[in-house]
Amino acid sequence: MDALDRLLQDFRYAIRGLAKTPGFTLVAVLTLALGIGANSSVFTLVNAALFRPVPAPHAEQLVWLAATNEEHATRGAPSFRRNFSYPEFRDYATQLTSLASVAAYMDIPLSLGSGGEPQRTKGLITSGTYFDVLGFRPATGRFFTADDDTPGAAPVTVISHALWQRRFGSASDLVGRAITINGRPFTVIGVAPEGFAGTELGTAVELWVPLASAAIAMPDGGRLLELRTEPWLRALGRLAPGATLSQADAQARTIGARLAATYPEILEDNSARVIPMAGGLAPDNRQEARPIFGLLMAVPALVLLIACANVANLMLARAASRRREIGIRVALGATRGRLVTQLLTEALVLTLLAGATGLLLSVWLNDLLAAVSELPSEVSAALTPDIRVVGFTATVALMTGVLFGLAPALGSTRANLVPALKGDSGGLGLQVRRSRLVSSFVVAQVALSLVLLVTAGLFLRTLGRALRVDPGIDTSHAVAVSFDLRIQGYDAARQGTFYTQLLERVRGMPGVTAASLASPMPLGSRLISSAAAAEGPGQDDYNVQISYAAVWPEYFTAVGTPLLRGRDFTSRDVAGAPPVVIVNETLARRMWPDQDPIGKRLRFGGEPFLEVVGVARDGKYHEMTERPRGFLYVPERQRADLSDITLLVRTAGDPRPLIPALGEAVHALDRSLPLFQAITLEEALRQRLDNERGPSFVLGVFGGLALLLAALGLYGVMAYAVAQRTREVGVRMALGAERPRVLRQFVGEGMRLAAIGIVIGLVIAAALTRVLAQFLYGITTTDALTFVLCAAVLGSVAALASFIPARRAANVDPMVALRYD
């Protein structure tokens, strides 16, 4: 019999054997499927972000031209946390001959005024080569040409297929017509192919405009095209015929060194790399996301290890019942290697079934995640299995089969023929019960479960702290409405007139107690940061990191942030007046410790010195779990260069009914102005907390799953031990043993194993959770309360899992037990 015939025979035998024990097979498959499905689900997300090719022709030729900053490189790995200036991009595009073509782009907000109500939409400003690099064909019309991307060219745009259908009804005559973008006419020249919404995950682009239209598409866009000191563009390319990735990368680094030598004050330590283009994240975002993805992959891996330990125990218990069969096969000449192969084949069949079930389970889990998290449709579409996900799942399943199948196969084939052929199940039961291997699996389950529980507990404690933290603003009875005048072409004078008229209208509305303007919105998704220096010695050293907002008078009343000292901004704090600033408590302490900050001066961003006229109470400015940060406020009328202005209104009652009236007040001044956010501050606060709820929810689910698997594993071992020792228990009870004593003995055996696992788990958790420090807030990685509570919960569950079969043992009828075979 050749190897293939033996393999097929083993598979048939394994399938028949598993079919005879449907209960065992079902439990083992479901247990493994939970672990494999969790891993597959998380890998689907990682695959979409890091590995899935761009859906473009010959995607293997696409590459990122990634800007690097060697000053921030770590352990020899380049830092991609910068972009290209337009002149720098042009240098690479003309000199990098290993790439057939290169394109630059950056996502920008755009105001669309045609086809319905004004709306803010996602746009991409690109070089004219963008679609050529990707190799797409338009659904209708054409893409950009070199003429469209030259100075003075007429403004043109390409729209997405989804926008064409949704807003323009798939009009066949749209190409060639003008639509209004940012208050200006743009001619539609083409429609992107169906399903394409950009190369980056989570950014559903609806409009593409060429870089030549930068002055219209974005504030200061025309200036950005000229400045080498302003890095703002990402770049991608396609390998030239015959060129390799390593050649292109080496050439990019050579060009980078040459540019750094030519412009040392601007490009010192800066260069570029050519790396494969895969996944939905740009190089800078990939670098920031890797620690999070590492954590996400580690957690379900622990769940799978627990599931493997659980099934290994089930396999050992099942092997005990087959002791006579194995003894007979050995007596008939079967080698130990042949028996191990047979048992591993059974494990492989189980994992194949579990892998298929786990893959289906991962699809359901991803659909649930998309629904609960309200993910954008393009992200949800990316969370579908492809060949990499299937391959990953198959690999995990095979490794799982070896992991849980090898030890039981080796242990159960150490057959002692005499008791095995006699069918000495009682002795065998005692042997299995005392087996170090079984005990080790139980201890490992408990230890790993505790690690997951502690991890989940730390995140839940962080969430609890975030829910209780004082945001520094009064979110009750307040509403925010956001819009952007700068992308509509408003200059500083027109902006000032618009804001003044708007506030006059809003402050006169019934129920309004205060109204102001701010950029950015408090606790919004945008944060503006810089470096600041206090007047005096070292005033040219910008050594204090700050964030800031531009606000109008009455801001602190509108958001409910008290001024602790000094005054608020007034109508006299305008352009041309002495520049002033209000600082928060943290910044005041850092810059002027033990001094009165009122009257002191500071500057940031190379601007003139500003006089401190007030101190505001500390708060949260971007995330609820952020560390105390230095923050300052400047009068918007002294710095009218910020986009995305938010109207903040405080009311005497429920602010929600006022939102339509606020929109009407804005549109009464400019009907074409889109409102891209209208939300109460309470709703805005909940959205920020969602950033904390997401990881806590996922880890909580995995922690609960680990707890369930550990409980089932301990219960299974104890239940099997009770079944194997039924005759022994009957004899002892017939000789006078009391039920409470039998109960204590069995519970004690289970709790001893659980106690060992808990101790080991606490040690491992204390060591491993140190890597979570950057994700936690308000607690340490060795938070005593979390460790104690998790150990207590796991101990309680272990006690219950031991008590149920122990109670069955204590209730055994001695007469029935003595007849038990």
Order of alpha helices (4+ residues) and beta strands (2+ residues): alpha-alpha-beta-alpha-beta-beta-alpha-beta-beta-alpha-beta-beta-beta-alpha-alpha-beta-alpha-alpha-beta-alpha-alpha-alpha-alpha-alpha-alpha-alpha-alpha-beta-alpha-beta-beta-beta-alpha-beta-beta-alpha-beta-beta-beta-beta-alpha-beta-alpha-alpha-alpha-alpha-alpha
